[in-house]
């Protein structure tokens, strides 16, 4: 068989091989690199098919990265986590050593940095950094709706020395940047800043890549941001509810626990101490001659005396102790894990804190004393009312005995 008869068969064999190669690529199989052809037309076809394979591989990589980012939102992940995923994932499709995200704020009049991660030097442009949009070069980026390439940031800074943000990025070590505007339903959201330590790191291919993924990336960031705002709003409402609950447990004048809250604490402390066989000291304190203060100086002076009384006692309470307003000028103090000698010593400290220095009650300065009645729990469960009644009896004995003293039942 001569050479002219073999060539058509060789061409047919090569075309069949190409067809099989394309079929593998279509079915998602990893196609091997095509062998070189010596025939000029086949060489051109080989080259074009290899370019097609590269484009398909790159597009598949983009889709995989986008799927990973979208999946984070499906799991209800906050915007910082979404941006972390982008930082870890996108380096194979867009080169960068630093990635930053900024959002439009104040009705679109300012651009405020929200997040950044970098493999360059220490961050100079951090969260909260904000600049007005008016007169900014980023206005044109949003108007054009296209990624902007600055492939020599040092030269750009020489030409635009007023650009503080560029100066900060250059100080970090950035030498080229790809600035990508984010839009959701046609409305500007913010910007992703890709920065490389290398000059001339970006080309048209990177602009094209971002155009292809921009809508999905912007939507994912937008949804994760809405989720984060919802989480933060819920956290705020929980804090407000806690504050309202705390306010409901506090006496409006003195700020210490009110009667309901101190009695609840007493019941809880009785159970807790009884569970481990410990005794609890319950002290009822009463300001001596309080009616005389109101009658002589007015109710404003009486209020001032109550506030100063609780301030002085609170200053020497242990962290584990409790103070609450039981009545008009009557207060309960709970001293945990104590015995007769210790609770008497604590009561005497409370008495001296009140009696040793005069009170400034606005209209005058006068010495004020208080009487203290003390009861100890038995170390077993008992009613809060019974313990308070015992402390009240001790308080009556202190007042009958001359006031300004401590009595333990």
LOFI-236529 format. One record per residue (C-alpha): residue in three letters; x, y, z. Coordinates in steps of 0.25 Angstrom, whole numbers, plus 5000, padded with zeros to 4 digits. Example, Ala and Ser with C-alpha at 12.3 -4.5 7.8 and 13.67 -1.06 7.14 Angstrom:
2
ALA504949825031/SER505549965029/
//
This chain:
409
UNK500050005000/UNK500650144996/UNK500750265005/UNK499550334998/UNK498650225002/UNK499050225017/UNK498950385019/UNK497350385019/UNK497350275029/UNK498350345038/UNK497450475037/UNK496150395040/UNK496850325052/UNK497350465057/UNK495950525055/UNK495250405063/UNK496250425074/UNK495850575075/UNK494450535075/UNK494650445086/UNK495450545094/UNK494250655092/UNK493250545096/UNK494050525109/UNK494150675112/UNK492550685109/UNK492350575119/UNK493150645130/UNK494350545129/UNK495750605131/UNK496250605117/UNK497750585115/UNK498650685108/UNK498550665093/UNK499750615086/UNK500350705076/UNK500050685061/UNK500950715049/UNK499950745039/UNK499650895039/UNK498150885040/UNK498150785051/UNK499150865058/UNK498150985058/UNK497050895062/UNK497850845074/UNK498250975079/UNK496751025078/UNK496250905086/UNK497350915096/UNK496851065098/UNK495451015100/UNK495850915110/UNK496551025118/UNK495351115117/UNK494450995122/UNK495350965133/UNK495451105138/UNK493951125137/UNK493750995145/UNK494651045156/UNK493851175156/UNK492551105158/UNK493151015169/UNK493651135177/UNK492251205175/UNK491551085180/UNK492451085192/UNK492151225195/UNK490651215192/UNK490551085201/UNK491051175213/UNK489851265212/UNK488951145212/UNK489551105225/UNK489251245230/UNK490651285232/UNK491051435235/UNK491651525225/UNK493051515231/UNK492951365229/UNK492551385214/UNK493651475212/UNK494651385218/UNK494151275209/UNK494351365197/UNK495751395202/UNK496151255203/UNK495551205190/UNK495651315179/UNK497251315178/UNK497151215167/UNK496351305158/UNK496751445162/UNK498151465168/UNK498251545181/UNK499051555194/UNK497951645200/UNK496451655199/UNK495651765205/UNK494151795205/UNK493451925207/UNK492051965207/UNK491252095203/UNK490752165216/UNK489952285219/UNK489052275208/UNK490152245198/UNK490952375201/UNK492152295208/UNK492852175206/UNK493252105219/UNK494251985220/UNK493551865226/UNK494551745226/UNK495951715221/UNK496951605221/UNK498351615216/UNK499651535214/UNK500351665212/UNK500851755224/UNK500051795236/UNK498651855232/UNK498752005230/UNK497252015225/UNK496351955235/UNK494951935238/UNK494252065240/UNK495152145231/UNK494152235223/UNK494252335212/UNK493252425204/UNK492852375191/UNK492752515185/UNK493952545177/UNK494552405179/UNK495052325167/UNK494152215171/UNK492952295166/UNK493352265152/UNK493552115156/UNK492052105160/UNK491652195148/UNK492352095139/UNK491951975146/UNK493251905142/UNK494451855150/UNK495651955150/UNK497051915149/UNK498251995155/UNK499451925151/UNK500452015158/UNK499952075171/UNK501252145174/UNK501152225161/UNK499652245163/UNK499952305177/UNK500952395171/UNK499952455161/UNK498852455172/UNK499552495185/UNK498252525192/UNK497752385191/UNK497952345206/UNK497352205203/UNK498352175193/UNK499452225202/UNK499052125212/UNK498952005203/UNK500352045197/UNK500852045212/UNK500351905214/UNK501151855202/UNK500051865191/UNK500551895177/UNK499351865168/UNK497851855170/UNK496651815164/UNK495451895169/UNK494151815167/UNK492751885169/UNK491651805175/UNK490151825170/UNK488951765175/UNK487651775166/UNK488451895159/UNK488651965172/UNK490051995177/UNK490451915190/UNK491951925192/UNK493251885186/UNK494251775187/UNK495751815186/UNK496651705181/UNK498151755183/UNK499451685179/UNK500851705184/UNK501251695169/UNK501151805159/UNK500351785146/UNK499651665153/UNK498351685146/UNK497851685132/UNK496551685124/UNK496351535127/UNK496151565142/UNK495151675139/UNK494451575130/UNK494451465141/UNK493851565151/UNK492751605142/UNK492351465141/UNK492251445156/UNK491951585161/UNK490451565162/UNK490551435170/UNK491651495179/UNK490851625181/UNK489551545184/UNK490251455194/UNK490951565201/UNK489651645202/UNK488851525207/UNK489851495218/UNK489951635222/UNK488451635224/UNK488551515232/UNK489551575241/UNK488751695243/UNK487551605247/UNK488551535257/UNK489051665262/UNK487551725264/UNK487151595271/UNK488351615280/UNK487951755283/UNK486551715286/UNK487051605296/UNK487951705303/UNK486851805304/UNK485951695310/UNK487051665320/UNK487151815323/UNK485651825325/UNK485651695334/UNK486751755342/UNK486051885343/UNK484751815348/UNK485651745359/UNK486251875364/UNK485751985373/UNK485552115365/UNK486152205376/UNK487352125381/UNK487652035370/UNK487751915379/UNK486851795378/UNK485351815381/UNK484551745391/UNK484051635381/UNK485451615376/UNK486151605389/UNK485151505394/UNK485351415382/UNK486851425384/UNK486651385399/UNK485851265395/UNK486851225385/UNK488051245395/UNK487351165406/UNK487151045396/UNK488651055391/UNK489251065405/UNK488350955411/UNK488750865399/UNK490250865405/UNK489850885419/UNK490251025421/UNK489651135428/UNK489151275422/UNK489251405430/UNK487951485428/UNK488051635433/UNK486951735434/UNK487451875435/UNK486551995438/UNK487052145438/UNK486852205452/UNK485852325453/UNK485652325438/UNK484252395440/UNK485052505447/UNK485952535434/UNK484652545425/UNK483952635435/UNK485152725438/UNK485752735424/UNK484752685414/UNK484552555406/UNK485652595396/UNK486652585408/UNK486052455412/UNK486252405398/UNK487652455398/UNK487852375411/UNK487352245406/UNK488252255393/UNK489452285402/UNK489152175412/UNK489052075400/UNK490352125394/UNK491152105407/UNK490651965409/UNK490851925394/UNK492251975395/UNK492651865406/UNK491751755401/UNK492451625396/UNK492151585382/UNK491351475387/UNK490451555397/UNK489151625393/UNK488451755397/UNK487051785395/UNK486051895399/UNK484951815408/UNK484151935412/UNK484152085413/UNK485452095421/UNK485651945423/UNK486651865416/UNK487051715415/UNK488451675414/UNK488851525411/UNK490151475415/UNK490451335410/UNK491351225416/UNK491451285430/UNK491351255445/UNK490951335457/UNK492251405459/UNK492451435445/UNK491051495442/UNK491151575455/UNK492551635450/UNK491951665436/UNK490751735443/UNK491651815451/UNK492451865439/UNK491151905432/UNK490751985445/UNK492052055445/UNK491952085430/UNK490652165433/UNK490952225447/UNK492452275446/UNK492252395436/UNK491152495434/UNK490152475422/UNK490052595412/UNK488552595410/UNK488552725402/UNK487952825412/UNK488852785423/UNK489952685427/UNK489652595439/UNK490052475446/UNK489052355443/UNK489052225450/UNK488352085447/UNK487951965455/UNK488251825450/UNK487451695453/UNK488151565450/UNK487551425447/UNK488351295443/UNK487751185435/UNK487851055441/UNK488550985430/UNK487350915425/UNK486150965416/UNK485251055423/UNK484251165418/UNK484851305414/UNK483651365422/UNK484051295435/UNK485551345434/UNK485051485431/UNK484151485443/UNK485351435452/UNK486151555446/UNK485051655449/UNK484951605463/UNK486451625465/UNK486251765459/UNK485151805469/UNK486051755480/UNK487251845474/UNK486251965474/UNK485751945488/UNK487151925493/UNK487452075489/UNK487652065473/UNK489052075466/UNK489351935470/UNK489351785464/UNK488551675471/UNK488551525467/UNK487451435470/
//
